[in-house]
Amino acid sequence: MQEKIDKLTAELLEKNPQMSAGRARVWIELLWSDFESTSAKAGYDYRGADYTENLVRQLIVSYGDKLHHFAGRNPKYAHLLDASDDMVQ
């Protein structure tokens, strides 16, 4: 799974060069864990890491260049992504 997280982090950095590597990694880990925990709470069977990887990749393609705008407006993630000093200027 670590390899998948690393690969997705690189894809997010490619899509959003304004984001630091650390912040991109946090985003990938949050998206990954949020999807898996939400699916489990909803009672869905676990579909595996490949399924989650594809879902996170779709989110990167659709929203990757905008993720840095989202954090400040969502209290669920704001405290994890509130530092602006790691954004590339």
VENSUL-V608045 format. One record per run of one state. SS is the DSSP state (A for helix, B for strand, O for the rest). FROM is the first residue (numbers start at 1). TO is the last residue. If there is no record, write none. Layout:
ss,from,to
SS,FROM,TO
SS,FROM,TO
This chain:
ss,from,to
O,1,1
A,2,15
O,16,20
A,21,41
O,42,48
A,49,73
O,74,74
A,75,78
O,79,89
